[in-house]
């Protein structure tokens, strides 16, 4: 059975696939940034830093399992537009929930919007958000790839990259005023693109335009730094 699986998925390592594999891993690392900031913002829903660590760890384990399932079922998934619609609706709901609660409660960078109250809820949100982000790219990659195992390695590389980037973003979210909103704005952009794709491929914005918009959102997210406790203390000192 295992040999049949390898033959079905063209599992054959050849020297010429090494550069392809390197490029694939590099692209996964670059494209994981938008996903990582969204996951970091979700994890911040928990007030305890230890719970944040556990939520990120278990959430990424769930994300890895769902990615593997998606990779090996992609040729079936792409036949049904309902999967993409479900992913789009989820991302739009997630971003809409954030901006609605933020406008009502007036949170700042030091008091993030709580997207969930329990650890298991945050773990589920992390896993599902990564799946929704991966839905378009993974199914497209599997549809054109000759070696499914290459896509699988790329997915593993993406999860590993997410682990390190999300950890960095959790720290940066406490330092930069607009970074949390930028993360959910990226979620909104990805959700809108996926939603448009369901109805018409011709209306989908080109990849370069999406990357440009995401890059601009990142720049805005890092445009204002929260004052540190030391700077606040100095500012409060009498002159």
N, C-alpha and C positions, 0 to 999 in steps of 0.2 A: 504494500500500500504506500509506504514512504517513497519507494522508487518511482511509483506511478505519479505521486504528487510532484516529485522533482522534475520528471519528464514533462508533466503538464505545464509547469511554471517555468520551463526552460532554464532550470538551475544548472548552469555550467560556468565555471569561473575561467575567464580568458584574460590574458595580460592586457588586451586592448580595452577592457572595461574599467581598468584602474583609473584612468583620467576621468571617465564618465562618473565613476563613483565619487572621486574627489570633488568634482563640480557639484554633484548632487548634494553632498554633505555640506559644502559651502553655501549653496543656495538655501538649504534647510535652515542653516544657522542664521542667515541674513533675514529670511522671511519669518523667522520665529519671533522677531522683536515685537511685531504688532500683537501677536497672540500672547506673548509673555506679559506685556503691560496690562492686558485685560485680565489675565489670570491673577496677577499680583493685586489688582484693584479689588477683585472678588475676595481674595484671601484676607484682605484687610477688614472684612466684615467682622472678623473675630477680634475681641478685645485683648486676648492673651497672646503674646508673641509665640509661646510654645504651641498653642493651638493653631496659629498660623502656619508654623513649620509642619505640624502633622497634617493639616488640611492640604497644604501644597504637596506633601509627599504622597498621601493617599490619593489625592485628586489626580496627580500625574500617573500614578499606577493605573487608575481607572482609565485615564486618557490613553495610555499605551495599549491597554487591552482593547478599547474601542477602536483605536487606529488600526490595530492588526486585523480586527474583525472587518473593518471597512475596506482595508486593502484586499482581503481575500474574497470579499463579496461585491467589490466595486463593479465588476462587469454585470452583475445583477441589479445593483442599486441604480446605475445610470439609466436603466430602462424605465424607472418610475420617478417622475418629476415631483411626486409627493414628498420624497425625502428632502430634496432641496428646498421645497416650500416650508417644510417643518423646520429645517435649520434656519431659514431666513426669518420665519416668524419668531423663533426662539431668540435670535440675536436682536431683533427689533424690540421684542418684549423686554429683554434684559437691559438694553440701553434706555428704553422708554421709562422703565421702572426707576433707573438711577436718576435720570434728569428730572423726573417728576418729584421724587423724594428730596432731591437736592434743592429744588426750587421751593419746596414747602418748608424744609427744615433749615436751610441756609448753612449747610456744613462747610467747613474749611478743610485745608489739607491735614490739620492735626486732628480733626474729628470727621473721619470718613463716613460716607453713607453705608449703613448696614444693609447689605443685600440679603442676609440670612442670619438667623439667630443661633443655629446649632451647627456643630462640627460636621455632621453627616450631610447637612444641607449644602454647606460650602463645598465639601468634597464632590457632591453631585453636580453643583454648578460648574466647578472647575473642569470636570470630566466632560460634561455636555458642551461647554463652551469650546473646548479644544476640538471636540468632534465636529461642531458646526463650522468652526474655522477651517478644518481639514477637509470638509465634505467636497468642496469644489476642486481643490488642488489635487487631492489624492485620487479621486475618481478620474480626473483628466489625465493624471500621470499613468495610472494603470491602463487607461484606454489606449495610450500610445506606446507604452513601454513594451519591449520584447522580453525583458526579464523582470518578473514580479518581485523576485528577491532583492533586486536593486532598489525598488520602491520601498520595500520593507526596511532595508538598511537605512534609507533616507529618513523614513518615519522614526526609526529608533534614534537616529542622530538628532532629529528635530525635538524629540522628547527630552533627550539629554541637554540640549541647548536651552530648552524651555526651563529646565530645572535651575540652571545657573542664572539665566536672564531674569526669571521671575524673582529670584532671591535678591538680585540687584535692584529691581524695580520696587520691591517692597520697601527697601531703604530709601530710594529716591522719592517715592510717593510722600514720604514724611518731610522732604526737603523742598519740593517744588509745588507751588500753589496750584497750578493748572494741570498737573500731570494725571491726576485721577480722572478729571473730566476728559482729558485727551484720550485716555484709555477707552472710555465708553463711547467717545465720539468715533473712534476707530471701529469699535463693535458695530456702531450704527452704519458706518460706511460699508463694512463687509456684509452686513445684513441686507442693506439696500441693493448692493450689487448682486447678491445671491437671489434676492426677490425678483429683480428685473430679469435675471437669467432664466427664471422659471417660465416667463411669458414670452421672451424674445431674445435670442442670442445676439441679434443684430443691434439691439439697444444697450447691450452691456458695455460699460466704459472699458477702453483698452487698458491693458495691464500697466503700461507706463503712466497713464493718467492716475490710476489707483495708487501706484507707488508714490507718485508725486504728491498727491493729496495726503497720504499717510505720513510722508516725510514732513510736510508743512504742519500737520497736526502735532507731530513729535517736536518740531521746533517751538511751536506755541506752548506745548506742555513743559518744556524746559526753559521757558522765557522768564519765569519769575521764581526766585528762590525764597523760601520762608526764612525769616530772620532766626538765627540760632539763639539759644538762651543767653550766651555770652554777649552777643550784640544787643539783645534786648536789655540786659543788665547795664551795659555801658550807656545805652540811650536814655535809660531812666535815671542815671546819676545826675545830680545837680551840677550845673556848669558854673 
